[in-house]
Amino acid sequence: MKTENLEQLKQEFIRIKSMGYVKSTRKGLTGVGKTFEDLIGKPEDTKSMPDYHGIEIKTKLGYSKSYTTLFNLTPEGELETQRLCKKYGYPDKILKDKKVLNISVTKNPTLVANKYFFHLKVDYDNQRLILIIKDRYNNLLENKVYWNFKELKEKLSTKLQYVALIHAWPTTRNNITYYKYYKINFYKLKSFEKFIELIDNDIIRISLKIGVYREGLKKGFYHDRGTSFELKSLDFRKLFEHIYI
């Protein structure tokens, strides 16, 4: 990474910070990130490459202690997440005849649908991260959903070698959201081994976000919003080294 790329993004941030509160370009929780990307002229895409000259941009609201998505990666096998939803999900609040599965899973067991326990297991021998599913009596139901270390490492090294974490304060005027971007920190990835260690230490989690479309032509069809690997911003320095620019 060239230092000038980091410096260039810092100068862009300073410019945007001087603008004060700016109108959100998108409604909802993703507005804070999308608005900043629009301000630096980044086109919207779904590519796995970093956002800005080799730097991945992450945004968070100043008061939020929630998790930050590092990247999305579905497990091995076609439609595995939909299969999990059909088999272990619970009724949607509106379309009660349809199942959804919105859960976060760590090394420690998570109760799902008041029937099952999900948890992660790092299998060092087979170089896999496995999703373990048991019933309420601790009987193993399955352990065939997994992520390969190789794909995890490729995703991590491609997407997150360098990260800029940007903080913003929101405000609302006449039912319109505005953001003030006030702080930026730069980070460099420590190692893939550290990433796996943080999963094994219950610090990084995986979230499954499988819902259904509630209206329109796709009503009743599955809506998979991604399988995300997540880390609290307070724990960033456990995975990344802070870079002073």
N, C-alpha and C positions, 0 to 999 in steps of 0.2 A: 504494500500500500504506500503510495506516494503521500508525503505529508501535505503537499499542496491540495490534494483532494479533501482531506480533513479540514484544512484551513478554508477552502472554498465553501464547504458546507457551513462552517462556522460563520462566515461572512453573510451567507444567505440567511442564516438564523438571525443574526444581528439586524439585518434589514427587516425581517418579518417581525421581530420583537419590537422594533421602533414604530410599527404600524398600530400598536395597541390592540384593542379588541377588533377582530375581523369576523365577518359573517360566515357561518358554516355553509359549506357547499353541499352538505349532505345531512339528512335527518338521521337521528339515531346514534348509537354508540360509536359507530365507525366514522362519525363526522370529524372528530378531532384529527385523526390521521389523514383522511381524505383531503381536508381543507389545507393542511400543511403541504401535502404533495402537490395540490393544485397551485399553491403559492410559489413553489419552486419549479413549476412547469413540468412535473413528472406525469406522463400519460398513464392512465389506469391500465393494468395488465394483470395476468395471473401467472406470470413467469416465476421461476424459482431463483432468479438472479437477484442480487441486492438492488436496492432502490436507487442509489445515487453514487455512481462512479466507484462501485465496490463496497459501498457503505449501506448497510441495512438500517432503515429508519423505523424506530419504535416511538409511539407517542402515548402519554398517559396524562390523566387529569391530576392536578396537584394534590387533591385530597384523597385520591384513590389508593387503596392498599391491595387492590385486586391483582390477579395474575396477568402477566403479559405473554401473549402468544409468541413463541420463538419461531415455529414453523408448523406447517401441516404435513402430515404423512399418513396415508391410510395403511392398514396392516396388509400383509401378504394375502393374496387370494382375491378373486373378483367378488364384489358385492358382499364382502364379509361383514361390513358394518350393517347393511340392511338385514342380513341373516340374524345378526345379534339382536337387532331391534325387533324383528318378528318373533324371535324365540324368548327374549328376556325383557322386552320393553313393557311399558305400561300405557294405559289409555290416554290419548290426547284430551286436554281439558274441554275442547270444543267438539271435535269429531271423535266421540268416545268409542266408536267401533274401529278406530285406527290406533296403532301403537306408535309411541315415540320413545326415544332413549337419549336423554340429555343428562349425562353424568360426568363426573371427574374421578379419575382412578389414580391411586398412588400405590406404593408398596404395602400400605396398610389397607385392610379390607374395607370396601365401600358397600353398604347395603343398597340393593337395587330392587325396586318394585316390591319391597318388603318380603322378598322371597329368596334372593340370591346375594352372594358376596363376590365382588370383583376385586382383584388386586393384581399388581404387576410383580413379575419375577425376572430378575436378571440372570440369564443362563449363560455364564461365561464359557462353559465347555462347548456349547453349540453356537455361540456368538449370536444370541437372540434375546430380545426382550419379549416376554410371553405374558399374555393376559390369562390369568387363572380365574376360573368361574366355579364356585362351589354353592351348594345349597345351604340352608340355615343350620344344618346339622354337620357342616364341615365335610360333606361328601363331595369329592371332585366330580364336576359335571363335564368340564372340558378344559383343555389347555392347548388348543390347536391354532388360536389366533396369535400372531406374533409379528414383530418387526425385526428384520435382519440388521445386525451391526453395520454391515457394509453400506446399506442404503441410508441408515441413520447418519453414518459418518460422512457420506457424500453430501447429504442434505445440509448437515451442520457446517461442513467446511466450505461449501459453495455459497450458502446464504448468510452465514453469521461470523465470518472472519473478523469483520469490523462492524460495530453497531453504534448508532447515535440514538440516545434515549432523550426524548424531548418532552418537557413538562409544560402543561397549559392550564390556565384557569378558565372555566366556562362562566358565562352569564346569559341571562335570557331577557330580551326586550321585545315586547309585543308578540310573545310566543315564538320568537326567532332566536336561535342559539348563536352566540358569538364566542370566540376563543382568543385568549391572550397567551401567546407563547413566550415563556419567561426564563426558561433554563434549558441548557443542552449539556449532556455528558457523552464523552466518547469512550468506547470500550474495544478491547481486542480479545478474541476467544483464547482461552487457556489451552484446552485440549479436548479431544473426544473422550479420553479416559475420565476426565473431570466431569463431563456431561453424564456418562454412565454412572459414575460414583454418586452424583446428585440424585439420580433416579433411585439408586439403591439406598440412599439416605432419606428418601421420602421428601425431597425438596422440589424436584421437577415432577409434574403430574401430566397425565394425558386426559383430554376431554373429548368425549364423543357427543356430537351435536346433530342428532337425527330426528327431524320432525316431519310434519306433513303440510302440504299446501292446504290452506283452509278455504280458499276461494279461487275463482277463475277457472280457466281451462284445465289447470293441473290439480284441481281440488281432489284431495284424497291420495295423491301420489306422494312418495317419499321426498323429503327435502333434506339432503345431507349437506350440512354447512361446514363439513371438514372435521378431521381428527387432528387436534392440535396438541403440541407439546408446549407446556406453559411453565413460567417461572415468575415468582414475585419480583417486582423491581427492587425491593429491599435486599434480595438475594443475588442481584446481578454480579456483585464482585466475587461471588463464589464460583461463577462460571467464566467471568470476563475480568481482564485486567483493565483498570482505569487508565485512560490515556489523557495526559494534560496537553491541551492545545492552546 
